[in-house]
């Protein structure tokens, strides 16, 4: 079976854009959580979010313009071009028919939905511009990347909510290892929106101040936005062009709790099945896992159930496996979340460092694992798991490894 490696990383995040800024921010414990600026939150009891401030897509666009596409597409196209640049490639160098795009998202282009609703409410449905209706569906995001970069291979949106980034990376991995593509731009993207914020606020899930995964006093998640895209490539092709290799993709495990639309199964059984399937596909033993990138939202139930699943699966060794949540810094970036976490895993494998869980002052004894509190740690991981769990019980665990010939 063809081996698949990561040779480019493109990120647009609440703590900065580009691989180096992103990674330095994570290792330094920089938080992108602050008061929301994109709309008035006075009607809510909470006011913080994790927005990408000062973002301008136009420098990353050659064929499209920012006015032609929505914010989620802008974030995704910018991350895609960054990933190519990071891999030492220009779009013109790609074999467009052997390159594809797979992008995960939760909401697609929600700002167009909001604009549609505002126009219809004031002026009626006939006043809504026709082009607006063509720009909001989820499928436009990878299409815009393909249009901008001249990519003619597989093009897919995966809308499995907060696990979508892992799903999209796993799909790209499958296409390459089975010979249907040589390169894939795979990851996730979502824009900050009132729709998403209102939904989580109505659920009572948003923390009033900090995101504190695994802390005894944690009060919830913090919605965010951004995009992260990995350039996946056949190992032999990457070696032919002497590319930098950040990590090797080894396997994806997926499952469904089939339990509740918003709550995880209390036993963590679905999460365990996803991790087990990822390790089985990767042909690794439990004893080989050196680090776990946690889903770690900061909600009471999710953090407890994820910790329970890890403890049950890894037994007495669980407390010795470093496990951290970068959502403590980035907030929950929805469909981009697990893709950003996969990017962090690749950088952990290539640099030896793992990022911290910040704001962790009082570890919750009901969680009870090693969450790398507040300071980055150098552990030189060889095998990592990236966990992602979504509404509807959609679970996805991605296994990545340090590249070794």
C-alpha positions as CSV (number, residue, x, y, z in Angstrom):
1,X,0.0,0.0,0.0
2,X,1.3,3.5,-0.9
3,X,2.6,5.5,2.1
4,X,1.3,9.0,2.6
5,X,3.1,11.9,4.2
6,X,2.4,15.5,5.2
7,X,4.6,17.9,3.3
8,X,2.8,21.3,3.7
9,X,0.9,23.0,6.5
10,X,-1.4,26.0,6.0
11,X,-3.3,27.5,8.9
12,X,-5.4,30.6,9.6
13,X,-6.2,30.7,13.3
14,X,-7.2,33.0,16.2
15,X,-3.6,33.2,17.3
16,X,-2.2,34.0,13.9
17,X,-1.7,32.6,10.4
18,X,1.1,30.5,8.9
19,X,2.9,27.5,10.3
20,X,5.6,29.3,12.2
21,X,3.3,31.9,13.9
22,X,0.8,29.2,14.8
23,X,3.3,26.8,16.3
24,X,5.2,29.5,18.3
25,X,1.9,30.7,19.6
26,X,0.8,27.2,20.7
27,X,4.1,26.5,22.4
28,X,4.0,29.9,24.1
29,X,0.5,29.4,25.4
30,X,-0.9,32.3,23.5
31,X,-4.7,32.7,23.7
32,X,-6.9,33.9,20.8
33,X,-10.0,34.1,23.0
34,X,-11.3,37.7,23.5
35,X,-14.5,39.7,23.3
36,X,-16.4,39.2,20.1
37,X,-16.1,42.0,17.6
38,X,-18.0,40.7,14.5
39,X,-21.5,41.3,16.0
40,X,-23.2,42.6,19.1
41,X,-23.3,40.1,21.9
42,X,-25.3,42.3,24.4
43,X,-28.3,40.0,24.1
44,X,-26.3,37.0,25.4
45,X,-24.9,36.2,28.8
46,X,-21.5,35.5,27.3
47,X,-19.4,37.7,25.2
48,X,-16.1,36.0,24.3
49,X,-15.1,34.1,21.2
50,X,-12.0,33.2,19.2
51,X,-12.1,35.2,16.0
52,X,-9.4,35.6,13.3
53,X,-8.7,39.3,13.5
54,X,-7.3,41.4,10.6
55,X,-7.6,38.7,8.1
56,X,-7.3,39.7,4.4
57,X,-7.8,36.9,1.8
58,X,-6.9,39.0,-1.2
59,X,-3.1,38.4,-1.1
60,X,-3.7,34.7,-1.4
61,X,-6.0,35.0,-4.4
62,X,-5.0,34.9,-8.1
63,X,-8.0,33.7,-10.0
64,X,-10.8,34.5,-7.5
65,X,-11.5,37.7,-5.6
66,X,-12.5,38.1,-2.0
67,X,-15.8,39.7,-3.1
68,X,-16.7,36.5,-5.1
69,X,-16.5,34.1,-2.2
70,X,-17.7,33.8,1.5
71,X,-15.5,34.1,4.6
72,X,-15.2,30.3,5.1
73,X,-14.0,29.9,1.5
74,X,-11.6,32.8,2.0
75,X,-10.1,31.2,5.1
76,X,-9.9,27.8,3.3
77,X,-8.3,29.1,0.1
78,X,-5.7,31.1,2.1
79,X,-4.8,28.0,4.1
80,X,-4.6,25.9,0.9
81,X,-2.2,28.3,-0.8
82,X,-0.2,28.5,2.4
83,X,0.1,24.7,2.5
84,X,1.4,24.7,-1.1
85,X,3.9,27.4,-0.3
86,X,5.0,25.6,2.8
87,X,5.6,22.5,0.7
88,X,7.8,24.5,-1.7
89,X,5.2,24.3,-4.5
90,X,3.3,26.7,-6.8
91,X,-0.2,25.9,-8.1
92,X,1.3,25.7,-11.6
93,X,3.5,22.9,-10.6
94,X,0.7,20.6,-9.6
95,X,-0.6,17.8,-11.7
96,X,-4.2,19.0,-11.5
97,X,-5.8,15.8,-12.5
98,X,-3.9,13.8,-9.9
99,X,-4.5,16.3,-7.1
100,X,-7.7,16.7,-5.1
101,X,-9.3,18.6,-2.3
102,X,-11.3,17.3,0.8
103,X,-12.6,19.8,3.3
104,X,-14.5,19.4,6.5
105,X,-16.9,22.0,7.8
106,X,-19.8,22.4,10.3
107,X,-21.7,25.3,8.8
108,X,-20.5,26.0,5.3
109,X,-21.0,29.7,4.6
110,X,-23.3,30.8,7.5
111,X,-22.7,34.5,6.9
112,X,-24.6,34.3,3.6
113,X,-27.5,32.6,5.4
114,X,-27.5,35.4,7.9
115,X,-27.4,38.0,5.1
116,X,-30.2,36.2,3.3
117,X,-32.4,36.2,6.4
118,X,-31.8,39.9,7.0
119,X,-32.6,41.0,3.5
120,X,-35.7,38.8,3.3
121,X,-37.0,40.0,6.7
122,X,-36.8,43.7,5.6
123,X,-37.3,43.7,1.9
124,X,-38.8,40.3,1.0
125,X,-37.5,37.2,-0.7
126,X,-37.5,38.8,-4.1
127,X,-34.9,41.3,-3.0
128,X,-32.3,38.5,-2.3
129,X,-29.6,38.5,-5.0
130,X,-29.5,35.3,-7.0
131,X,-25.8,34.9,-6.5
132,X,-26.2,34.8,-2.7
133,X,-28.2,31.6,-3.0
134,X,-25.3,29.9,-4.9
135,X,-22.7,30.9,-2.4
136,X,-23.9,29.5,0.9
137,X,-23.9,25.6,0.5
138,X,-21.1,23.6,2.1
139,X,-19.9,22.2,-1.3
140,X,-18.6,25.6,-2.4
141,X,-15.6,25.5,0.0
142,X,-13.4,22.9,-1.7
143,X,-14.7,24.0,-5.1
144,X,-13.3,27.5,-4.5
145,X,-9.9,26.0,-3.5
146,X,-10.0,23.9,-6.7
147,X,-10.9,26.9,-8.8
148,X,-8.2,29.1,-7.3
149,X,-5.4,26.5,-7.6
150,X,-6.4,24.8,-10.8
151,X,-7.1,21.4,-9.3
152,X,-9.2,18.9,-11.3
153,X,-9.1,15.7,-9.2
154,X,-11.5,14.6,-6.4
155,X,-13.3,17.4,-4.7
156,X,-15.4,16.7,-1.6
157,X,-17.0,18.4,1.4
158,X,-17.4,16.4,4.6
159,X,-19.9,18.1,7.0
160,X,-19.4,15.9,10.1
161,X,-19.4,18.9,12.4
162,X,-16.5,19.1,14.9
163,X,-14.9,15.9,13.7
164,X,-15.0,16.9,10.0
165,X,-11.3,17.9,9.7
166,X,-10.1,14.4,10.7
167,X,-12.6,12.8,8.4
168,X,-11.4,15.0,5.5
169,X,-7.8,14.2,6.1
170,X,-8.6,10.5,6.4
171,X,-10.5,10.7,3.0
172,X,-7.5,12.3,1.4
173,X,-5.2,9.6,2.9
174,X,-7.4,6.9,1.5
175,X,-7.5,8.4,-2.0
176,X,-3.7,8.6,-2.2
177,X,-2.9,5.2,-0.7
178,X,-5.4,3.5,-3.1
179,X,-3.8,5.2,-6.1
180,X,-6.7,7.5,-7.0
181,X,-4.6,10.7,-6.3
182,X,-1.0,11.7,-5.8
183,X,-1.6,14.8,-3.7
184,X,-4.6,16.0,-1.6
185,X,-5.2,19.3,0.1
186,X,-7.2,18.1,3.1
187,X,-8.4,19.8,6.3
188,X,-11.3,21.9,7.6
189,X,-12.7,25.4,7.7
190,X,-15.5,27.4,9.4
191,X,-16.2,31.1,9.8
192,X,-17.4,32.8,13.0
193,X,-21.1,33.4,12.9
194,X,-24.1,34.6,15.0
195,X,-25.9,31.3,14.0
196,X,-23.2,29.1,15.6
197,X,-22.7,31.4,18.6
198,X,-26.5,31.6,19.3
199,X,-26.8,27.8,19.1
200,X,-24.1,27.1,21.7
201,X,-25.3,30.0,23.9
202,X,-28.8,28.5,23.9
203,X,-27.3,25.2,24.9
204,X,-25.6,26.9,27.8
205,X,-22.3,25.5,26.5
206,X,-20.2,28.7,26.2
207,X,-17.8,29.6,29.0
208,X,-18.1,33.2,30.2
209,X,-14.4,33.9,30.3
210,X,-11.7,31.2,29.7
211,X,-11.7,27.9,28.0
212,X,-10.3,25.5,30.7
213,X,-10.3,21.9,29.4
214,X,-10.0,19.3,32.2
215,X,-10.0,21.9,35.0
216,X,-12.3,21.2,37.9
217,X,-13.8,24.7,37.5
218,X,-14.3,24.5,33.7
219,X,-17.5,26.2,32.5
220,X,-17.7,25.3,28.8
221,X,-16.3,25.8,25.3
222,X,-15.6,29.0,23.4
223,X,-16.7,29.2,19.7
224,X,-14.0,30.1,17.2
225,X,-13.1,30.2,13.5
226,X,-10.3,29.5,11.1
227,X,-8.9,27.0,8.6
228,X,-6.2,24.4,8.5
229,X,-5.2,22.4,5.5
230,X,-2.5,19.8,5.1
231,X,-0.8,18.9,1.8
232,X,-0.8,15.1,1.7
233,X,1.5,13.5,-0.7
234,X,2.7,10.1,-1.9
235,X,5.9,9.3,0.0
236,X,7.9,8.4,-3.2
237,X,6.8,11.6,-4.9
238,X,7.8,13.7,-1.9
239,X,11.2,12.0,-1.8
240,X,11.7,12.6,-5.5
241,X,11.5,16.3,-5.0
242,X,13.4,16.3,-1.6
243,X,10.4,17.7,0.2
244,X,10.3,18.4,3.9
245,X,8.2,15.7,5.6
246,X,6.4,16.7,8.8
247,X,4.7,13.4,9.5
248,X,3.3,10.2,8.1
249,X,-0.4,9.5,8.1
250,X,-0.9,6.0,9.4
251,X,-4.7,5.5,9.8
252,X,-8.1,6.8,10.7
253,X,-10.7,5.3,12.9
254,X,-14.4,6.4,12.9
255,X,-17.5,5.4,14.8
256,X,-20.9,6.7,15.8
257,X,-22.3,6.7,19.3
258,X,-25.9,6.6,17.9
259,X,-26.9,7.9,21.4
260,X,-27.8,11.6,21.4
261,X,-27.7,14.6,19.1
262,X,-25.4,16.7,21.3
263,X,-24.2,14.5,24.2
264,X,-21.5,11.8,24.0
265,X,-22.3,8.3,25.1
266,X,-21.6,8.3,28.9
267,X,-19.4,5.2,28.7
268,X,-17.1,6.6,26.0
269,X,-17.5,3.4,24.1
270,X,-17.7,5.1,20.7
271,X,-14.6,7.2,21.4
272,X,-12.8,4.0,22.3
273,X,-13.9,2.3,19.1
274,X,-12.6,5.1,17.0
275,X,-9.2,5.1,18.7
276,X,-9.0,1.3,18.5
277,X,-9.8,1.4,14.8
278,X,-7.2,4.0,14.1
279,X,-4.5,2.0,15.8
280,X,-5.6,-1.2,14.1
281,X,-5.5,0.4,10.6
282,X,-2.1,1.9,11.5
283,X,-0.8,-1.5,12.6
284,X,0.4,-0.2,16.0
285,X,0.0,-1.4,19.6
286,X,-1.5,0.7,22.4
287,X,2.0,0.7,24.0
288,X,3.4,2.7,21.1
289,X,1.2,5.8,21.5
290,X,3.3,8.6,22.8
291,X,0.9,11.6,22.8
292,X,-2.8,12.2,22.4
293,X,-4.2,15.5,21.0
294,X,-7.5,15.7,23.0
295,X,-10.8,16.9,21.6
296,X,-10.9,18.7,25.0
297,X,-13.7,21.2,24.5
298,X,-13.8,22.5,28.1
299,X,-17.4,21.2,28.7
300,X,-18.0,19.2,31.8
301,X,-19.3,16.1,30.0
302,X,-17.1,15.9,27.0
303,X,-13.8,16.2,29.0
304,X,-14.9,13.6,31.5
305,X,-16.1,11.1,28.8
306,X,-13.0,11.6,26.7
307,X,-10.8,11.0,29.8
308,X,-12.8,7.9,30.7
309,X,-12.4,6.5,27.2
310,X,-8.6,7.0,27.2
311,X,-8.4,5.5,30.7
312,X,-10.4,2.5,29.8
313,X,-8.5,1.9,26.5
314,X,-5.0,2.4,27.8
315,X,-5.4,1.1,31.3
316,X,-2.7,1.8,33.8
317,X,-0.5,3.4,31.1
318,X,-3.1,6.1,30.4
319,X,-1.9,8.5,33.1
320,X,1.6,8.4,31.6
321,X,0.6,9.4,28.1
322,X,0.8,13.2,27.6
323,X,-2.5,14.6,26.4
324,X,-3.3,18.2,25.7
325,X,-6.1,20.4,24.3
326,X,-5.2,23.3,22.1
327,X,-8.8,24.5,22.2
328,X,-7.7,26.1,25.5
329,X,-5.9,28.7,23.2
330,X,-7.8,28.5,19.9
331,X,-11.4,28.0,21.1
332,X,-13.5,25.5,19.3
333,X,-13.1,26.2,15.6
334,X,-15.8,23.8,14.5
335,X,-15.0,22.0,11.3
336,X,-11.4,23.4,11.4
337,X,-10.7,22.1,14.9
338,X,-9.4,18.6,14.3
339,X,-7.5,19.8,11.2
340,X,-5.7,22.5,13.3
341,X,-5.1,19.8,15.9
342,X,-3.7,17.5,13.2
343,X,-1.4,20.3,12.1
344,X,-0.2,20.6,15.7
345,X,0.4,16.8,15.8
346,X,2.5,17.0,12.7
347,X,4.6,19.8,14.2
348,X,4.9,17.9,17.5
349,X,6.3,14.9,15.6
350,X,8.7,17.0,13.6
351,X,10.0,19.2,16.4
352,X,9.7,16.9,19.5
353,X,7.5,19.4,21.4
354,X,3.9,19.0,22.5
355,X,1.7,22.1,23.2
356,X,0.2,22.7,26.6
357,X,-3.4,22.9,27.9
358,X,-3.5,26.4,29.3
359,X,-5.8,27.7,32.1
360,X,-5.4,24.4,33.8
361,X,-5.1,25.3,37.5
362,X,-7.2,22.8,39.4
363,X,-7.1,19.4,37.6
364,X,-10.4,17.6,37.8
365,X,-9.9,14.3,39.7
366,X,-12.7,12.8,37.6
367,X,-10.5,13.3,34.5
368,X,-7.2,12.4,36.1
369,X,-4.7,12.2,33.2
370,X,-1.5,14.1,32.2
371,X,-2.9,17.1,30.3
372,X,0.5,18.9,29.9
373,X,-0.7,21.9,32.1
374,X,0.3,25.4,31.0
375,X,3.7,24.8,29.6
376,X,4.9,23.0,26.4
377,X,6.9,19.9,26.9
378,X,9.6,18.2,24.9
379,X,8.9,14.5,24.6
380,X,9.9,13.6,21.1
381,X,6.7,11.6,20.3
382,X,6.9,8.9,17.6
383,X,3.2,7.9,17.4
384,X,0.3,10.3,18.1
385,X,-3.5,10.1,18.1
386,X,-5.6,13.1,17.2
387,X,-9.1,12.7,18.7
388,X,-12.2,14.5,17.5
389,X,-15.8,14.0,18.6
390,X,-18.9,15.7,17.1
391,X,-22.6,16.3,17.6
392,X,-24.6,13.2,16.6
393,X,-21.8,11.0,18.2
394,X,-19.5,11.3,15.1
395,X,-16.1,10.2,16.4
396,X,-12.8,10.3,14.4
397,X,-9.3,9.4,15.6
398,X,-6.4,10.1,13.3
399,X,-3.1,8.3,13.8
400,X,0.1,10.1,12.7
401,X,3.7,9.0,13.0
402,X,7.2,10.5,12.9
403,X,8.5,9.8,9.4
404,X,11.1,7.1,9.4
405,X,12.5,5.5,6.3
